[in-house]
Amino acid sequence: MNKKEVITFRKAINPLEELLLIERVKDNGTVENVKLRFYSGQEMKLKVLPFIKHTGNKIEYLTSSPTGDYFIAGDDDSFILDVVVPVFYDDEIHVKVINESAEYIYNLVCDVTIDYYMGTDRVIVGGVSNE
């Protein structure tokens, strides 16, 4: 198996449509990042919520918000969310998307990178030096 996998979610979202897109995790690993692209003219009307549904139905959001609104929106914006979330074989990557526009079709572009190297035992390098 490749050491890294990019799961790509791309779809045209119709006006006032709400979708849940799902891909299965193929092995134990770590979600490294989520990349989101919002095109010019979307005017914050396309709302995206990436999350993990672990076996046993535990939900783990890949975004954080002090307001409790975990959806991300934009207009001519790109976001790279660096995360370290362990995932296991048969967990599911979910992307919930809502198009709040009553007129326009908007394109969802979301890439989730999973690193399968060392499974969930990956060591995070870094820290504080005392020098």
C-alpha positions as a LaTeX table, in Angstrom:
\begin{tabular}{lrrr}
\hline
Residue & $x$ (\AA) & $y$ (\AA) & $z$ (\AA) \\
\hline
Met1 & 0.00 & 0.00 & 0.00 \\
Asn2 & 1.19 & 3.54 & $-0.69$ \\
Lys3 & 2.46 & 5.41 & 2.34 \\
Lys4 & 0.13 & 8.36 & 1.70 \\
Glu5 & $-3.29$ & 8.66 & 0.14 \\
Val6 & $-5.17$ & 11.77 & $-0.87$ \\
Ile7 & $-8.93$ & 11.27 & $-0.75$ \\
Thr8 & $-10.50$ & 13.78 & $-3.10$ \\
Phe9 & $-14.03$ & 15.05 & $-2.79$ \\
Arg10 & $-15.13$ & 17.03 & $-5.87$ \\
Lys11 & $-18.75$ & 17.62 & $-6.72$ \\
Ala12 & $-21.08$ & 20.24 & $-8.14$ \\
Ile13 & $-23.57$ & 21.16 & $-5.41$ \\
Asn14 & $-26.99$ & 22.30 & $-6.64$ \\
Pro15 & $-28.81$ & 25.32 & $-5.17$ \\
Leu16 & $-30.15$ & 24.67 & $-1.65$ \\
Glu17 & $-28.69$ & 21.15 & $-1.72$ \\
Glu18 & $-27.22$ & 19.41 & 1.33 \\
Leu19 & $-25.01$ & 16.35 & 0.80 \\
Leu20 & $-22.94$ & 13.94 & 2.85 \\
Leu21 & $-20.00$ & 12.45 & 0.93 \\
Ile22 & $-18.25$ & 9.42 & 2.44 \\
Glu23 & $-15.01$ & 7.52 & 1.74 \\
Arg24 & $-13.73$ & 4.53 & 3.71 \\
Val25 & $-10.27$ & 4.44 & 5.33 \\
Lys26 & $-8.26$ & 1.54 & 3.86 \\
Asp27 & $-5.79$ & 0.94 & 6.69 \\
Asn28 & $-4.60$ & 2.33 & 10.04 \\
Gly29 & $-3.05$ & 5.75 & 9.61 \\
Thr30 & $-3.10$ & 9.44 & 10.47 \\
Val31 & $-5.02$ & 12.23 & 8.77 \\
Glu32 & $-2.38$ & 14.90 & 8.11 \\
Asn33 & $-4.30$ & 17.71 & 6.48 \\
Val34 & $-7.47$ & 18.88 & 4.83 \\
Lys35 & $-7.32$ & 21.22 & 1.83 \\
Leu36 & $-10.36$ & 23.26 & 0.88 \\
Arg37 & $-10.77$ & 25.54 & $-2.14$ \\
Phe38 & $-13.58$ & 28.08 & $-2.47$ \\
Tyr39 & $-13.91$ & 29.79 & $-5.84$ \\
Ser40 & $-14.56$ & 33.45 & $-6.50$ \\
Gly41 & $-18.24$ & 34.32 & $-6.32$ \\
Gln42 & $-19.22$ & 31.67 & $-3.77$ \\
Glu43 & $-19.81$ & 34.47 & $-1.26$ \\
Met44 & $-19.66$ & 32.24 & 1.83 \\
Lys45 & $-22.72$ & 30.32 & 0.57 \\
Leu46 & $-21.00$ & 26.93 & 0.31 \\
Lys47 & $-20.52$ & 25.47 & 3.80 \\
Val48 & $-18.16$ & 22.50 & 4.27 \\
Leu49 & $-17.67$ & 20.28 & 7.33 \\
Pro50 & $-15.02$ & 17.53 & 7.13 \\
Phe51 & $-15.04$ & 14.93 & 9.91 \\
Ile52 & $-14.14$ & 11.35 & 10.81 \\
Lys53 & $-16.73$ & 8.78 & 11.78 \\
His54 & $-14.84$ & 6.15 & 13.73 \\
Thr55 & $-16.05$ & 2.59 & 14.16 \\
Gly56 & $-18.60$ & 2.69 & 16.98 \\
Asn57 & $-20.06$ & 5.96 & 15.63 \\
Lys58 & $-17.66$ & 8.33 & 17.44 \\
Ile59 & $-17.45$ & 11.60 & 15.49 \\
Glu60 & $-14.22$ & 13.64 & 15.34 \\
Tyr61 & $-14.31$ & 17.02 & 13.60 \\
Leu62 & $-11.32$ & 18.08 & 11.51 \\
Thr63 & $-12.08$ & 21.75 & 12.16 \\
Ser64 & $-12.30$ & 23.74 & 15.36 \\
Ser65 & $-14.37$ & 26.73 & 16.32 \\
Pro66 & $-14.83$ & 28.65 & 19.55 \\
Thr67 & $-18.40$ & 29.45 & 18.46 \\
Gly68 & $-19.43$ & 25.84 & 17.90 \\
Asp69 & $-19.94$ & 26.37 & 14.16 \\
Tyr70 & $-17.55$ & 23.85 & 12.63 \\
Phe71 & $-18.47$ & 24.59 & 9.01 \\
Ile72 & $-15.95$ & 26.40 & 6.82 \\
Ala73 & $-16.97$ & 28.80 & 4.04 \\
Gly74 & $-15.11$ & 31.17 & 1.76 \\
Asp75 & $-15.02$ & 33.28 & $-1.37$ \\
Asp76 & $-11.89$ & 32.96 & $-3.52$ \\
Asp77 & $-10.10$ & 31.32 & $-0.58$ \\
Ser78 & $-7.91$ & 28.28 & $-0.02$ \\
Phe79 & $-7.41$ & 26.66 & 3.36 \\
Ile80 & $-4.95$ & 24.00 & 4.47 \\
Leu81 & $-5.91$ & 22.60 & 7.86 \\
Asp82 & $-2.98$ & 20.77 & 9.44 \\
Val83 & $-4.30$ & 18.07 & 11.75 \\
Val84 & $-3.04$ & 14.92 & 13.47 \\
Val85 & $-5.99$ & 12.56 & 13.76 \\
Pro86 & $-5.47$ & 8.79 & 14.06 \\
Val87 & $-7.79$ & 6.73 & 11.85 \\
Phe88 & $-8.33$ & 3.01 & 11.70 \\
Tyr89 & $-9.26$ & 0.48 & 9.02 \\
Asp90 & $-12.94$ & 0.92 & 8.09 \\
Asp91 & $-13.32$ & 4.36 & 9.71 \\
Glu92 & $-15.02$ & 6.81 & 7.36 \\
Ile93 & $-14.00$ & 10.25 & 6.12 \\
His94 & $-17.15$ & 12.37 & 5.82 \\
Val95 & $-17.61$ & 15.72 & 4.14 \\
Lys96 & $-20.93$ & 17.41 & 4.78 \\
Val97 & $-21.62$ & 20.22 & 2.35 \\
Ile98 & $-24.47$ & 22.72 & 2.17 \\
Asn99 & $-25.15$ & 25.14 & $-0.68$ \\
Glu100 & $-27.14$ & 28.00 & 0.81 \\
Ser101 & $-27.54$ & 29.78 & $-2.52$ \\
Ala102 & $-31.01$ & 29.61 & $-4.04$ \\
Glu103 & $-29.63$ & 30.42 & $-7.50$ \\
Tyr104 & $-26.17$ & 29.04 & $-8.16$ \\
Ile105 & $-24.43$ & 25.67 & $-8.43$ \\
Tyr106 & $-21.14$ & 25.71 & $-6.53$ \\
Asn107 & $-18.21$ & 23.31 & $-6.81$ \\
Leu108 & $-16.89$ & 21.48 & $-3.78$ \\
Val109 & $-13.13$ & 20.87 & $-3.72$ \\
Cys110 & $-11.83$ & 19.08 & $-0.62$ \\
Asp111 & $-8.72$ & 16.87 & $-0.32$ \\
Val112 & $-7.96$ & 14.83 & 2.81 \\
Thr113 & $-4.44$ & 13.39 & 3.15 \\
Ile114 & $-3.90$ & 10.19 & 5.14 \\
Asp115 & $-0.40$ & 8.99 & 6.03 \\
Tyr116 & $-0.35$ & 5.21 & 6.47 \\
Tyr117 & 3.35 & 5.06 & 7.45 \\
Met118 & 3.56 & 3.44 & 10.92 \\
Gly119 & $-0.23$ & 3.35 & 11.14 \\
Thr120 & $-1.50$ & 5.20 & 14.20 \\
Asp121 & 1.88 & 4.94 & 16.00 \\
Arg122 & 3.36 & 7.88 & 14.14 \\
Val123 & 5.68 & 10.06 & 16.22 \\
Ile124 & 5.22 & 13.81 & 15.95 \\
Val125 & 8.64 & 15.48 & 15.75 \\
Gly126 & 9.13 & 18.87 & 17.37 \\
Gly127 & 9.09 & 20.43 & 20.76 \\
Val128 & 10.76 & 23.03 & 22.89 \\
Ser129 & 14.48 & 23.40 & 23.28 \\
Asn130 & 16.02 & 24.37 & 26.63 \\
Glu131 & 19.01 & 26.05 & 24.99 \\
\hline
\end{tabular}
